[in-house]
Amino acid sequence: MDRASPLNGLTVLVTGAGRGIGRACALSSAQAGARVVAVARTRRDLDDLKEEAGPRLETRQADVTEQAFWRELESNSNIDVLVNNAGTNRLQAIDEVDDATLDLLLMLNVRSAFKTSQAVARSMIARRRGGAIIHISSQMGHVGAAKRSVYCMTKHAIEGLTKAMAIELAAHDIRVNAVAPTIVETSMTAPFLQDASYRQFAMDTIPLKRVAEPQDVAEAVVYLASPAARLVTGTSLKVDGGATAQ
């Protein structure tokens, strides 16, 4: 393995790549030597990413919740690594959760994650060359928290999916893992973190006393995608500052 370019020769597809964690994963994968396919819904975000990443990265404007996207993935024989990152969250007390929030999180965080990884797995099985699937989960996939009942439910589902897929796909030399970060400072979480009480909540729950940056997650993804993790499957790599160790 080339330690300077651990993903050299691999094609990495990243969903939700326009901003935040997905953007960092796409950039880090390209810097690690991979050919990267960055998927997002917003063309401007993709154009900005392409300008920064350079020739190793190509962009694809698509909605990961649509059947057409899944069909295209299944017929794609070039994907070596899937970074299943697209997702969202809305903070609501359990008695205030509305159907729109419930449906959105189940569709994007669970159903589209399953369908996307299923399509890529089918392609990898047909190609008979192995591969890696990495789900972006959360520390909330291991614990519970107020105002996060639906989000916790979806991320616990991803953790279970990771284990089951790893067992089933091992026979095809396909590794499946998750990365479970603590609160990550992104455009999605920035409004929450601007609230003093929320930031204090974050600091109180993280022993290392700092929230994660997208790059922290991206480095874990590069490791799990690389040959250095060739015997790692069915696990959740917690990038959580010790939050779930308490």
N, C-alpha and C positions, 0 to 999 in steps of 0.2 A: 504494500500500500504506500502510495506517495503521501507522506504526512503533510506536505505543503498543499496538496490538492487531493484530499481524500475522496472526493466524489468525481474525480476525473473519469470520463467515459460514460457517466450515468446521465439519464434523462430524468429530471425531477419535475413533477407537476404539483403546483401549489394552488389551492383554492383560497378565495378570500385574500388575494395577494395585493390588493390595491393599497391597503393601509395596515398600520399596526404590526401585529405578530406576523401576518402573512407576508407583508412587504419585507420584513426583516428576514424571514425564512427564505424568500426568493433571492434576496441580495446575497445572503450568506452562502446559499447553495451555489450560486454563480461564482462567487469568490473562491469556493472550495473546488472549483473545476467542473461543475455540472453544467449540462445544457438544461436550462430552466424554461418551463412553460408556465407562465403566470396567468391565472384566471381570476377575473373580477367582473362586476357588472358595470363599473363606471370607466368610460374610455379615458377621461382626463387622468385618473389615478394610474391607469396602465401606461399612458404615454409618459407621465413623470417617472414612473418606475423604469421604463425602457431607457429613458435618457440617462438615468443614473447607472443602470446595470451594464449597458453596452451590448455587444454582439452575442454574448452567451445566453441572453434572455429573449424569448419571444412572448408576445402577449396574446390572450384570447379573451374577448369580451363575451361572457356567457352567464346565464343564471343557473346555479348549481341545483336548483329545485325543479328543473324542467327535464322532462323525459328525453328531449333531443340531446341534451348535454350528456346524459348517461349512455345513450345509444352510441354517441360519438366516441366516448371513452372506451366502450367495450370493443370497438373495432380498431382502436389504436394499439399497435403492437410495439410501440417505442418506449412506453413508460416503465422505468425501472423503480422509481420511488414516488409514492403519492403522499403528499402532506395535506391531510384532510383538516383544513383550518377554518373554513367558513362557519360562522356562528354568530349569535347575538345574545343579549340579555336585557331584561327589564326588571327593575326592582319593584315588587308589589307584595304587600302582606297577603297571606293565604286567603283571607276572606275578601280580598279586593281583586284577586286575579280574574281578569275578563277572558272571554273566549278568544278574542283576537290575539292576546298575548300567549295564551296556551297553545293555540294553533300555530302561531309563528315560530315559537321556540321548538315545538315538536317537529315541525316541518324542516326547519333549517338546521337545528342542532342534532336531530336524530335521524329523521327519514332521509334527508339529502345526504347525510354522512354515510348512512348504510348503503344507499343506492349508488353513491359515488364509489365507495370502496368495493362494493359487489361488482360493479362494472369493470373496475381496474383489475380486481382479482380474476375475473373471467378472462380478461386479456392476458394476464400473466400466466395463468394456467395453460391457455392455448399456446402460448409462446414457448413454454417449458424452459424458462431461463431464470426463474426465481424472481425475487424482488423484495421490496419493503413498503409497508403501509404504516404511516405514522398519523395517529389521531391527536389533534390538539384538544386536550381535555381541560381539567381545572382541578385545583385543590378541592373545589366544591363537588368533585366526583368522588371524594373520599370522606367528606364530612357533611354536616348540615348547617344552615344559617338562616336567620330571620330575613324575610322579604326575598328569599331566593328559592322558594319551594319548587318552582317549575325549572329553574336553571339547574338546581341540584339534581332534580329528577333526570334531566337530559344528560348531564355529565356522568351520573352514575350509570346510565344506559351505555354511554360510550366506553366507560371502563369495563363493563361486562362484555360489550361487543369486542373489545380489544382481546380479552382473554379467549373468548370462544373462537374468534377468527384465527388467533395464533395457533390454537390446537388443530383446527380443521385444515389450515393452509400449510402447516409445517411439512406435510408430505410433498408439497409442491415447492419447497425451499423458499416460501414467502414468509418473511418475518413481519409481525404486527405488534406495534407498541404504541403507547400513549405518552405524551408529555403533559404534566399536570402543574401548571404554574400557579403561583399565588396571584394577587391582584397585580395586573400589568398596566403601566401607565401608557394608555393609547388615546386616540381621539374618542373612542367609545367610553372610556372610563374617566377621562379628564374632567367632565362636569361633576362626577361623584367626588373625585379627589380634591376639587376646589372647595368642597364643603368641609369645614374644620372638623366636625364631628365624625364624618366618614373617614377622613385621613387618620384621625386618632384611633378609630376602630381598626383600621388597617395596621397601624403601628402596634396596637395592643395585641394583635393576633399573630404577628410575625416576629419570632425571636431575634432575627437578624436586623430588625428595625429599619427595613427599607423595602419598598415595593419593587417589583421586577420591571425591567426594561425589555422591550421586544427582542433585543439582541440576546438576552439571557436565554430566552426560549429558543431562538434560532440556533444557538450553539449546541443545545441539547438535541435539536432536530438533525443537525449535521452529523453529530456523533451516531445517532441511531440509524441514519441512512448509510453510514460508511461501513467498510469492511471491519473496522475496529469493533463493531457491535454484531459480528456475524453469529454469535451464540446467544444473543439477547432477543427474546421474543416473549410476548404475553405479559409484559411488565409495564408499569407506569412510572416514568421518571419524574419525580416531584421536584420542580424548581420553585420551591415555596418558602425558602428562608426558614425552614423548620416549623411552619405553621401546623402541619398535620402530625408532627411528632409529639405534640402536647397532649 
